[in-house]
Amino acid sequence: MWTLLLARTSDAPGSFFDRRQLDSGQIKVGRSAKTCDLVLPDDQGFVSREHCTISAVGLDIFVVDQSTNGVALNRPDARIAPNVPVAVRPNDRLLIGDFVITVATQAEGAAATVAPPPAAALPIPPSGPGQGDSWFDPPADPIWDGRSSAVHDFLGPAINEFLAPSSSAFDVPEQPSDFGFADPIGQAFSRPIMADPLPSPGDFAIPEDWASPVRKEAPVPALPPAPISPADWGPLPPPSILDPFDLSVPLHQPSATPSLEDDPPFAAAPSPASSRAAMPAPLPQPASGPDWNAFLEGAGLSEDELQLAPDAMRRLGVLYRQVVLGLWDIIQHRAAFKDEFRVERTQLSMGRNNPLKHLPPLDAAKILLGQPLPGFMDSEDAVRTAFEDIAKHQLAMLAGVQQALVAVFDRLSPKEIEKLIEKASGEKKGLPFRRGIDRWSVYQTVFEALRRDATSNANGVMSVAFREGYEKFLKST
């Protein structure tokens, strides 16, 4: 996460009058509130309507100069190339006329003190029609009208405190152990709760194979159904004509087809004639034996309840592959969600780790039915725990959404709006309203500020409330 701190070149070091969070996407900087997210009120004519764009891409942050007068990096004489993305680093300073935008880390941005600009630095609304429209542009929000500048001045720093989610809002990112990665990686996978875009429907497809090289071998399992094809059993109905040939088919077929399940019915037959009469009746018999008895016992089913098909072994293998791949894929989506929204995730420990969480799917499949690996759960615990975690994740998502909605409704309640107005009035020495300011205009300002906060700030009111509700539910289970 990045923080953009705004100051004037004449301000004392460490003094800022605005702060913006940049978790993902971009922030447009300029003097037009209709198209810009960070508005620079310039009465000198230096700042363009859309002066530059600051974008966060993964671990990097870039600035693109789209202006006439340019953007300088760290020194007034070091103008960056226009219309080309230029990488910037923490503590770099972007110089735009009389304004300085400092690129800070999230921790540095949280520690910075933001105060309203001094009165002398704020231009007085011009009375003449010949002035430019830079100061008449509302500060940041497209729904604001001409009165919004006065509303913003009236609220002052009170609006910043109003938008602060809680005292713990900035504590979560300072715990890299919550994510299982170093802090920069954890920051790269974070975004606000309502940030676009949503996943596409194609992202939810369950993998078909362990890996792409295995796809060439996929048709091989289709061969075992050959022993039950109609061609093998078709000659049996007309015994008067094909009787001599039928005697040779059962004697030759077991040696030509590697199906061990076919041997018991043939071996138990006293004669070729009786074997021919016995074979068509019990079709599930090829899938029987001690191994299948053990399977039925593990599945909690009896032989009468589950009539096994001759190709049941192959179908069981396909089912096993789909279950492992599907579970693994869902668990990885869950882990990616936790990284993205900075929720505490499961760490690799010294014992009882779930192979479906910490290993590639093929390795997990080998462990689940193979020899147990030290430090990992057995197959029964691994699969059961995986399903339990998925169920908890779904309910925790609901709890997070509920808490996020409650947080927003609380901020938009009449009581909170009145408290905000009282606080701002106290800072203005008992002058609650000026011309063009009323409670409705304050409400409009607060509403739009919360909307922007939800889409651009991973530590905003909604994002933090969602994260806290999600984690609170998981800890209660």
PAMARMAR-430169 format. One record per residue (C-alpha): x, y, z; residue in three letters. Coordinates in steps of 0.05 Angstrom, whole numbers, always signed. Last residue first. Example, Ala and Ser with C-alpha at 12.3 -4.5 7.8 and 13.67 -1.06 7.14 Angstrom:
@u=+273; v=-21; w=+143; rest=SER
@u=+246; v=-90; w=+156; rest=ALA
This chain:
@u=-311; v=-421; w=+316; rest=THR
@u=-304; v=-353; w=+350; rest=SER
@u=-236; v=-338; w=+319; rest=LYS
@u=-265; v=-348; w=+249; rest=LEU
@u=-323; v=-302; w=+263; rest=PHE
@u=-278; v=-246; w=+290; rest=LYS
@u=-232; v=-253; w=+229; rest=GLU
@u=-288; v=-241; w=+179; rest=TYR
@u=-319; v=-185; w=+219; rest=GLY
@u=-252; v=-150; w=+228; rest=GLU
@u=-236; v=-155; w=+154; rest=ARG
@u=-304; v=-129; w=+134; rest=PHE
@u=-299; v=-71; w=+183; rest=ALA
@u=-229; v=-54; w=+158; rest=VAL
@u=-252; v=-53; w=+85; rest=SER
@u=-316; v=-14; w=+99; rest=MET
@u=-284; v=+42; w=+140; rest=VAL
@u=-222; v=+48; w=+98; rest=GLY
@u=-156; v=+11; w=+107; rest=ASN
@u=-156; v=-19; w=+37; rest=ALA
@u=-172; v=+50; w=+10; rest=ASN
@u=-193; v=+63; w=-62; rest=SER
@u=-263; v=+35; w=-72; rest=THR
@u=-291; v=+39; w=-1; rest=ALA
@u=-260; v=+107; w=+13; rest=ASP
@u=-290; v=+136; w=-51; rest=ARG
@u=-359; v=+116; w=-28; rest=ARG
@u=-346; v=+141; w=+42; rest=LEU
@u=-324; v=+209; w=+16; rest=ALA
@u=-385; v=+212; w=-29; rest=GLU
@u=-432; v=+200; w=+30; rest=PHE
@u=-395; v=+250; w=+75; rest=VAL
@u=-399; v=+305; w=+23; rest=THR
@u=-472; v=+293; w=+9; rest=GLN
@u=-486; v=+293; w=+84; rest=TYR
@u=-450; v=+360; w=+93; rest=VAL
@u=-492; v=+389; w=+35; rest=SER
@u=-555; v=+364; w=+70; rest=TRP
@u=-535; v=+393; w=+136; rest=ARG
@u=-526; v=+462; w=+108; rest=ASP
@u=-470; v=+503; w=+78; rest=ILE
@u=-480; v=+554; w=+22; rest=GLY
@u=-468; v=+614; w=+67; rest=ARG
@u=-431; v=+595; w=+129; rest=ARG
@u=-450; v=+546; w=+182; rest=PHE
@u=-431; v=+526; w=+253; rest=PRO
@u=-392; v=+588; w=+273; rest=LEU
@u=-374; v=+569; w=+344; rest=GLY
@u=-300; v=+578; w=+339; rest=LYS
@u=-289; v=+542; w=+272; rest=LYS
@u=-258; v=+482; w=+307; rest=GLU
@u=-320; v=+476; w=+349; rest=GLY
@u=-364; v=+478; w=+287; rest=SER
@u=-324; v=+421; w=+256; rest=ALA
@u=-335; v=+379; w=+319; rest=LYS
@u=-409; v=+397; w=+322; rest=GLU
@u=-418; v=+381; w=+248; rest=ILE
@u=-384; v=+313; w=+256; rest=LEU
@u=-426; v=+297; w=+317; rest=LYS
@u=-489; v=+315; w=+280; rest=GLU
@u=-469; v=+269; w=+222; rest=ILE
@u=-456; v=+214; w=+272; rest=GLU
@u=-525; v=+221; w=+304; rest=LYS
@u=-560; v=+226; w=+237; rest=PRO
@u=-531; v=+158; w=+218; rest=SER
@u=-485; v=+155; w=+157; rest=LEU
@u=-425; v=+130; w=+197; rest=ARG
@u=-467; v=+78; w=+233; rest=ASP
@u=-498; v=+53; w=+167; rest=PHE
@u=-427; v=+46; w=+139; rest=VAL
@u=-402; v=+6; w=+198; rest=ALA
@u=-465; v=-38; w=+199; rest=VAL
@u=-455; v=-54; w=+125; rest=LEU
@u=-383; v=-74; w=+136; rest=ALA
@u=-403; v=-117; w=+196; rest=GLN
@u=-454; v=-154; w=+155; rest=GLN
@u=-406; v=-164; w=+97; rest=VAL
@u=-354; v=-193; w=+144; rest=GLY
@u=-404; v=-241; w=+177; rest=ALA
@u=-425; v=-265; w=+108; rest=LEU
@u=-353; v=-277; w=+88; rest=MET
@u=-342; v=-313; w=+154; rest=ALA
@u=-399; v=-360; w=+137; rest=LEU
@u=-368; v=-378; w=+70; rest=GLN
@u=-298; v=-386; w=+100; rest=HIS
@u=-325; v=-431; w=+155; rest=LYS
@u=-355; v=-477; w=+103; rest=ALA
@u=-289; v=-478; w=+64; rest=ILE
@u=-250; v=-492; w=+128; rest=ASP
@u=-296; v=-550; w=+145; rest=GLU
@u=-288; v=-580; w=+76; rest=PHE
@u=-212; v=-576; w=+81; rest=ALA
@u=-212; v=-605; w=+151; rest=THR
@u=-252; v=-666; w=+128; rest=ARG
@u=-205; v=-677; w=+69; rest=VAL
@u=-142; v=-671; w=+110; rest=ALA
@u=-167; v=-710; w=+170; rest=ASP
@u=-186; v=-770; w=+128; rest=GLU
@u=-124; v=-767; w=+85; rest=SER
@u=-74; v=-766; w=+142; rest=ASP
@u=-49; v=-699; w=+165; rest=MET
@u=+21; v=-675; w=+149; rest=PHE
@u=+85; v=-666; w=+190; rest=GLY
@u=+115; v=-732; w=+171; rest=PRO
@u=+88; v=-757; w=+105; rest=LEU
@u=+37; v=-814; w=+106; rest=PRO
@u=+49; v=-867; w=+53; rest=GLN
@u=+3; v=-860; w=-6; rest=GLY
@u=-71; v=-846; w=-14; rest=LEU
@u=-72; v=-774; w=+12; rest=LEU
@u=+3; v=-765; w=+1; rest=ILE
@u=+3; v=-777; w=-73; rest=LYS
@u=-59; v=-733; w=-83; rest=ALA
@u=-25; v=-676; w=-45; rest=ALA
@u=+37; v=-682; w=-89; rest=ASP
@u=-8; v=-677; w=-151; rest=LEU
@u=-47; v=-618; w=-123; rest=PRO
@u=+15; v=-576; w=-105; rest=PRO
@u=+28; v=-575; w=-30; rest=LEU
@u=+10; v=-529; w=+28; rest=HIS
@u=-65; v=-526; w=+32; rest=LYS
@u=-86; v=-594; w=+5; rest=LEU
@u=-28; v=-625; w=+44; rest=PRO
@u=-60; v=-602; w=+109; rest=ASN
@u=-6; v=-592; w=+162; rest=ASN
@u=-9; v=-633; w=+225; rest=ARG
@u=+60; v=-617; w=+251; rest=GLY
@u=+117; v=-567; w=+250; rest=MET
@u=+75; v=-510; w=+223; rest=SER
@u=+60; v=-479; w=+156; rest=LEU
@u=+17; v=-418; w=+169; rest=GLN
@u=-58; v=-410; w=+159; rest=THR
@u=-81; v=-341; w=+138; rest=ARG
@u=-97; v=-276; w=+175; rest=GLU
@u=-137; v=-230; w=+130; rest=VAL
@u=-102; v=-177; w=+90; rest=ARG
@u=-157; v=-170; w=+37; rest=PHE
@u=-116; v=-196; w=-21; rest=GLU
@u=-77; v=-246; w=+20; rest=ASP
@u=-139; v=-275; w=+51; rest=LYS
@u=-173; v=-279; w=-17; rest=PHE
@u=-113; v=-314; w=-47; rest=ALA
@u=-117; v=-366; w=+9; rest=ALA
@u=-191; v=-378; w=-5; rest=ARG
@u=-177; v=-385; w=-79; rest=HIS
@u=-122; v=-435; w=-62; rest=GLN
@u=-172; v=-474; w=-19; rest=ILE
@u=-222; v=-476; w=-76; rest=ILE
@u=-169; v=-503; w=-124; rest=ASP
@u=-144; v=-556; w=-76; rest=TRP
@u=-214; v=-580; w=-62; rest=LEU
@u=-230; v=-585; w=-136; rest=GLY
@u=-165; v=-618; w=-155; rest=LEU
@u=-171; v=-669; w=-99; rest=VAL
@u=-244; v=-684; w=-112; rest=VAL
@u=-236; v=-688; w=-187; rest=GLN
@u=-176; v=-735; w=-183; rest=ARG
@u=-212; v=-780; w=-133; rest=TYR
@u=-274; v=-783; w=-177; rest=LEU
@u=-233; v=-802; w=-237; rest=VAL
@u=-200; v=-857; w=-197; rest=GLY
@u=-267; v=-882; w=-171; rest=LEU
@u=-293; v=-883; w=-242; rest=ARG
@u=-234; v=-927; w=-262; rest=ARG
@u=-248; v=-975; w=-205; rest=MET
@u=-323; v=-975; w=-218; rest=ALA
@u=-314; v=-1000; w=-289; rest=ASP
@u=-352; v=-1065; w=-276; rest=PRO
@u=-407; v=-1027; w=-241; rest=ALA
@u=-415; v=-1035; w=-166; rest=LEU
@u=-484; v=-1045; w=-136; rest=GLN
@u=-481; v=-1002; w=-73; rest=LEU
@u=-534; v=-1014; w=-21; rest=GLU
@u=-530; v=-1090; w=-23; rest=ASP
@u=-455; v=-1091; w=-17; rest=GLU
@u=-460; v=-1048; w=+45; rest=SER
@u=-440; v=-975; w=+52; rest=LEU
@u=-400; v=-937; w=+103; rest=GLY
@u=-350; v=-912; w=+51; rest=ALA
@u=-292; v=-943; w=+89; rest=GLY
@u=-328; v=-1010; w=+94; rest=GLU
@u=-348; v=-1008; w=+21; rest=LEU
@u=-276; v=-994; w=+1; rest=PHE
@u=-251; v=-1052; w=+44; rest=ALA
@u=-300; v=-1098; w=+11; rest=ASN
@u=-277; v=-1071; w=-56; rest=TRP
@u=-206; v=-1091; w=-40; rest=ASP
@u=-227; v=-1160; w=-15; rest=PRO
@u=-264; v=-1177; w=-79; rest=GLY
@u=-314; v=-1146; w=-125; rest=SER
@u=-317; v=-1103; w=-187; rest=ALA
@u=-323; v=-1160; w=-239; rest=PRO
@u=-386; v=-1182; w=-201; rest=GLN
@u=-426; v=-1119; w=-215; rest=PRO
@u=-457; v=-1152; w=-278; rest=LEU
@u=-487; v=-1211; w=-240; rest=PRO
@u=-529; v=-1248; w=-293; rest=ALA
@u=-491; v=-1249; w=-359; rest=PRO
@u=-433; v=-1293; w=-334; rest=MET
@u=-471; v=-1352; w=-305; rest=ALA
@u=-497; v=-1384; w=-368; rest=ALA
@u=-430; v=-1380; w=-404; rest=ARG
@u=-395; v=-1408; w=-343; rest=SER
@u=-443; v=-1467; w=-342; rest=SER
@u=-427; v=-1485; w=-414; rest=ALA
@u=-352; v=-1476; w=-406; rest=PRO
@u=-350; v=-1523; w=-346; rest=SER
@u=-343; v=-1522; w=-270; rest=PRO
@u=-343; v=-1445; w=-267; rest=ALA
@u=-306; v=-1416; w=-207; rest=ALA
@u=-245; v=-1398; w=-247; rest=ALA
@u=-286; v=-1359; w=-297; rest=PHE
@u=-323; v=-1318; w=-245; rest=PRO
@u=-259; v=-1305; w=-206; rest=PRO
@u=-216; v=-1284; w=-266; rest=ASP
@u=-256; v=-1225; w=-292; rest=ASP
@u=-232; v=-1178; w=-237; rest=GLU
@u=-161; v=-1188; w=-259; rest=LEU
@u=-173; v=-1149; w=-323; rest=SER
@u=-112; v=-1149; w=-367; rest=PRO
@u=-150; v=-1172; w=-429; rest=THR
@u=-120; v=-1223; w=-477; rest=ALA
@u=-109; v=-1278; w=-426; rest=SER
@u=-179; v=-1272; w=-398; rest=PRO
@u=-210; v=-1271; w=-469; rest=GLN
@u=-181; v=-1336; w=-496; rest=HIS
@u=-218; v=-1387; w=-454; rest=LEU
@u=-282; v=-1345; w=-452; rest=PRO
@u=-282; v=-1338; w=-528; rest=VAL
@u=-265; v=-1410; w=-547; rest=SER
@u=-329; v=-1440; w=-520; rest=LEU
@u=-370; v=-1385; w=-552; rest=ASP
@u=-346; v=-1407; w=-619; rest=PHE
@u=-375; v=-1477; w=-613; rest=PRO
@u=-441; v=-1449; w=-586; rest=ASP
@u=-451; v=-1397; w=-641; rest=LEU
@u=-511; v=-1428; w=-676; rest=ILE
@u=-554; v=-1460; w=-622; rest=SER
@u=-529; v=-1412; w=-568; rest=PRO
@u=-561; v=-1348; w=-597; rest=PRO
@u=-560; v=-1301; w=-536; rest=PRO
@u=-485; v=-1308; w=-520; rest=LEU
@u=-454; v=-1276; w=-582; rest=PRO
@u=-466; v=-1205; w=-554; rest=GLY
@u=-426; v=-1212; w=-490; rest=TRP
@u=-358; v=-1192; w=-514; rest=ASP
@u=-382; v=-1146; w=-570; rest=ALA
@u=-429; v=-1111; w=-522; rest=PRO
@u=-370; v=-1079; w=-486; rest=SER
@u=-357; v=-1102; w=-414; rest=ILE
@u=-285; v=-1123; w=-424; rest=PRO
@u=-269; v=-1058; w=-462; rest=ALA
@u=-286; v=-1013; w=-402; rest=PRO
@u=-212; v=-1014; w=-383; rest=PRO
@u=-189; v=-971; w=-443; rest=LEU
@u=-216; v=-903; w=-422; rest=ALA
@u=-160; v=-895; w=-370; rest=PRO
@u=-110; v=-883; w=-428; rest=VAL
@u=-145; v=-821; w=-456; rest=PRO
@u=-114; v=-775; w=-403; rest=ALA
@u=-41; v=-793; w=-419; rest=GLU
@u=-30; v=-734; w=-464; rest=LYS
@u=-61; v=-688; w=-411; rest=ARG
@u=-7; v=-706; w=-362; rest=VAL
@u=+40; v=-653; w=-391; rest=PRO
@u=-12; v=-598; w=-374; rest=SER
@u=-12; v=-612; w=-299; rest=ALA
@u=-55; v=-649; w=-249; rest=TRP
@u=-114; v=-651; w=-296; rest=ASP
@u=-184; v=-621; w=-305; rest=GLU
@u=-177; v=-558; w=-264; rest=PRO
@u=-242; v=-529; w=-234; rest=ILE
@u=-270; v=-470; w=-272; rest=ALA
@u=-283; v=-410; w=-226; rest=PHE
@u=-239; v=-360; w=-263; rest=ASP
@u=-281; v=-367; w=-325; rest=GLY
@u=-338; v=-329; w=-292; rest=PRO
@u=-294; v=-266; w=-288; rest=SER
@u=-269; v=-243; w=-221; rest=PRO
@u=-295; v=-174; w=-200; rest=LEU
@u=-256; v=-113; w=-224; rest=PRO
@u=-259; v=-69; w=-186; rest=ASP
@u=-248; v=-47; w=-115; rest=ALA
@u=-305; v=-54; w=-65; rest=MET
@u=-267; v=-87; w=-8; rest=ILE
@u=-204; v=-46; w=-20; rest=PRO
@u=-143; v=-82; w=-47; rest=ARG
@u=-84; v=-122; w=-20; rest=SER
@u=-41; v=-173; w=-55; rest=PHE
@u=+20; v=-129; w=-67; rest=ALA
@u=+21; v=-108; w=+5; rest=GLN
@u=+30; v=-180; w=+28; rest=GLY
@u=+88; v=-187; w=-21; rest=ILE
@u=+121; v=-125; w=+6; rest=PRO
@u=+111; v=-149; w=+79; rest=ASP
@u=+145; v=-216; w=+71; rest=ALA
@u=+98; v=-274; w=+62; rest=PHE
@u=+57; v=-320; w=+106; rest=GLY
@u=+0; v=-271; w=+109; rest=PHE
@u=-11; v=-258; w=+182; rest=ASP
@u=+64; v=-262; w=+195; rest=SER
@u=+71; v=-196; w=+158; rest=PRO
@u=+39; v=-160; w=+217; rest=GLN
@u=+46; v=-85; w=+204; rest=GLU
@u=-11; v=-88; w=+154; rest=PRO
@u=-61; v=-101; w=+210; rest=VAL
@u=-42; v=-44; w=+257; rest=ASP
@u=-64; v=+13; w=+212; rest=PHE
@u=-138; v=+3; w=+224; rest=ALA
@u=-129; v=-15; w=+297; rest=SER
@u=-149; v=+54; w=+323; rest=SER
@u=-213; v=+50; w=+283; rest=SER
@u=-242; v=+65; w=+214; rest=PRO
@u=-214; v=+136; w=+204; rest=ALA
@u=-265; v=+170; w=+158; rest=LEU
@u=-292; v=+216; w=+213; rest=PHE
@u=-222; v=+234; w=+235; rest=GLU
@u=-206; v=+258; w=+164; rest=ASN
@u=-273; v=+295; w=+160; rest=ILE
@u=-256; v=+333; w=+224; rest=ALA
@u=-192; v=+357; w=+192; rest=PRO
@u=-230; v=+413; w=+156; rest=GLY
@u=-306; v=+406; w=+157; rest=LEU
@u=-318; v=+479; w=+140; rest=PHE
@u=-266; v=+482; w=+86; rest=ASP
@u=-297; v=+421; w=+52; rest=HIS
@u=-366; v=+450; w=+58; rest=VAL
@u=-342; v=+517; w=+29; rest=ALA
@u=-311; v=+481; w=-30; rest=SER
@u=-375; v=+441; w=-38; rest=SER
@u=-421; v=+500; w=-50; rest=ARG
@u=-407; v=+501; w=-124; rest=GLY
@u=-431; v=+430; w=-133; rest=ASP
@u=-403; v=+365; w=-107; rest=TRP
@u=-424; v=+301; w=-141; rest=ILE
@u=-357; v=+294; w=-177; rest=PRO
@u=-315; v=+293; w=-113; rest=ASP
@u=-247; v=+322; w=-105; rest=ALA
@u=-241; v=+395; w=-88; rest=PRO
@u=-298; v=+429; w=-126; rest=PRO
@u=-273; v=+469; w=-187; rest=ASP
@u=-284; v=+543; w=-174; rest=PHE
@u=-211; v=+552; w=-156; rest=TRP
@u=-186; v=+530; w=-224; rest=SER
@u=-240; v=+567; w=-263; rest=ASP
@u=-197; v=+623; w=-288; rest=GLY
@u=-211; v=+695; w=-268; rest=GLN
@u=-243; v=+745; w=-315; rest=GLY
@u=-312; v=+742; w=-282; rest=PRO
@u=-290; v=+782; w=-222; rest=GLY
@u=-307; v=+765; w=-150; rest=SER
@u=-252; v=+715; w=-140; rest=PRO
@u=-259; v=+661; w=-86; rest=PRO
@u=-203; v=+676; w=-37; rest=ILE
@u=-141; v=+634; w=-47; rest=PRO
@u=-120; v=+588; w=+9; rest=LEU
@u=-46; v=+595; w=+26; rest=ALA
@u=-59; v=+652; w=+73; rest=ALA
@u=-109; v=+610; w=+113; rest=ALA
@u=-57; v=+557; w=+128; rest=PRO
@u=-70; v=+489; w=+97; rest=PRO
@u=-112; v=+440; w=+138; rest=PRO
@u=-72; v=+391; w=+180; rest=ALA
@u=-46; v=+322; w=+165; rest=VAL
@u=+5; v=+292; w=+213; rest=THR
@u=+44; v=+234; w=+184; rest=ALA
@u=+47; v=+169; w=+223; rest=ALA
@u=-4; v=+134; w=+179; rest=ALA
@u=+33; v=+156; w=+116; rest=GLY
@u=+99; v=+129; w=+143; rest=GLU
@u=+67; v=+62; w=+159; rest=ALA
@u=+33; v=+59; w=+90; rest=GLN
@u=+96; v=+75; w=+53; rest=THR
@u=+106; v=+146; w=+28; rest=ALA
@u=+106; v=+181; w=-39; rest=VAL
@u=+109; v=+256; w=-25; rest=THR
@u=+67; v=+301; w=-69; rest=ILE
@u=+94; v=+373; w=-69; rest=VAL
@u=+53; v=+432; w=-92; rest=PHE
@u=+75; v=+502; w=-113; rest=ASP
@u=+84; v=+481; w=-186; rest=GLY
@u=+80; v=+405; w=-188; rest=ILE
@u=+139; v=+373; w=-153; rest=LEU
@u=+135; v=+298; w=-143; rest=LEU
@u=+175; v=+276; w=-83; rest=ARG
@u=+207; v=+207; w=-74; rest=ASP
@u=+204; v=+181; w=-2; rest=ASN
@u=+184; v=+111; w=-26; rest=PRO
@u=+202; v=+98; w=-98; rest=ARG
@u=+180; v=+124; w=-166; rest=VAL
@u=+175; v=+89; w=-233; rest=ALA
@u=+163; v=+133; w=-294; rest=VAL
@u=+106; v=+116; w=-341; rest=PRO
@u=+114; v=+157; w=-406; rest=VAL
@u=+67; v=+212; w=-428; rest=ASN
@u=+118; v=+267; w=-411; rest=PRO
@u=+190; v=+251; w=-392; rest=ALA
@u=+204; v=+272; w=-320; rest=ILE
@u=+227; v=+341; w=-301; rest=ARG
@u=+290; v=+343; w=-259; rest=ALA
@u=+302; v=+418; w=-253; rest=ASP
@u=+255; v=+427; w=-193; rest=PRO
@u=+289; v=+369; w=-157; rest=ARG
@u=+256; v=+306; w=-126; rest=ASN
@u=+221; v=+286; w=-191; rest=LEU
@u=+192; v=+344; w=-231; rest=ALA
@u=+123; v=+343; w=-264; rest=VAL
@u=+109; v=+383; w=-326; rest=GLY
@u=+83; v=+451; w=-349; rest=ASN
@u=+37; v=+426; w=-403; rest=THR
@u=+11; v=+365; w=-367; rest=SER
@u=+2; v=+290; w=-379; rest=GLN
@u=+60; v=+266; w=-336; rest=ASP
@u=+53; v=+192; w=-320; rest=VAL
@u=+72; v=+169; w=-250; rest=VAL
@u=+88; v=+97; w=-231; rest=PHE
@u=+84; v=+55; w=-168; rest=ILE
@u=+113; v=-14; w=-161; rest=ASP
@u=+97; v=-75; w=-118; rest=LEU
@u=+38; v=-97; w=-160; rest=GLY
@u=+19; v=-38; w=-205; rest=VAL
@u=+0; v=+25; w=-167; rest=ALA
@u=-15; v=+85; w=-212; rest=SER
@u=-4; v=+160; w=-206; rest=ILE
@u=-34; v=+201; w=-263; rest=THR
@u=-12; v=+271; w=-281; rest=CYS
@u=-37; v=+342; w=-294; rest=HIS
@u=-110; v=+332; w=-313; rest=GLU
@u=-138; v=+402; w=-310; rest=ARG
@u=-68; v=+429; w=-314; rest=SER
@u=-31; v=+460; w=-256; rest=VAL
@u=+10; v=+522; w=-271; rest=PHE
@u=-46; v=+573; w=-277; rest=GLY
@u=-25; v=+610; w=-215; rest=GLN
@u=-91; v=+602; w=-178; rest=ASP
@u=-80; v=+528; w=-165; rest=ASP
@u=-127; v=+487; w=-122; rest=PRO
@u=-94; v=+418; w=-131; rest=LEU
@u=-148; v=+365; w=-135; rest=VAL
@u=-133; v=+292; w=-120; rest=LEU
@u=-184; v=+246; w=-152; rest=ASP
@u=-188; v=+282; w=-219; rest=CYS
@u=-241; v=+282; w=-274; rest=THR
@u=-296; v=+329; w=-251; rest=LYS
@u=-254; v=+356; w=-195; rest=ALA
@u=-210; v=+393; w=-244; rest=SER
@u=-144; v=+421; w=-217; rest=ARG
@u=-101; v=+360; w=-228; rest=GLY
@u=-81; v=+292; w=-202; rest=VAL
@u=-112; v=+226; w=-225; rest=LYS
@u=-105; v=+168; w=-176; rest=ILE
@u=-95; v=+98; w=-203; rest=GLN
@u=-112; v=+25; w=-192; rest=GLY
@u=-90; v=-9; w=-129; rest=SER
@u=-75; v=+8; w=-57; rest=ASP
@u=-67; v=+83; w=-63; rest=LEU
@u=-86; v=+120; w=+1; rest=GLN
@u=-92; v=+195; w=-1; rest=ARG
@u=-68; v=+249; w=+47; rest=ARG
@u=-80; v=+323; w=+50; rest=ASP
@u=-52; v=+384; w=+87; rest=PHE
@u=+19; v=+361; w=+99; rest=PHE
@u=+74; v=+386; w=+145; rest=SER
@u=+136; v=+342; w=+152; rest=GLY
@u=+183; v=+397; w=+129; rest=PRO
@u=+152; v=+466; w=+138; rest=ALA
@u=+106; v=+488; w=+82; rest=ASP
@u=+130; v=+535; w=+27; rest=SER
@u=+134; v=+480; w=-25; rest=THR
@u=+62; v=+463; w=-11; rest=ARG
@u=+39; v=+396; w=+17; rest=ALA
@u=+5; v=+332; w=-5; rest=LEU
@u=+21; v=+263; w=+23; rest=LEU
@u=+8; v=+203; w=-22; rest=LEU
@u=+5; v=+137; w=+15; rest=THR
@u=+23; v=+71; w=-16; rest=TRP
@u=+0; v=+0; w=+0; rest=MET
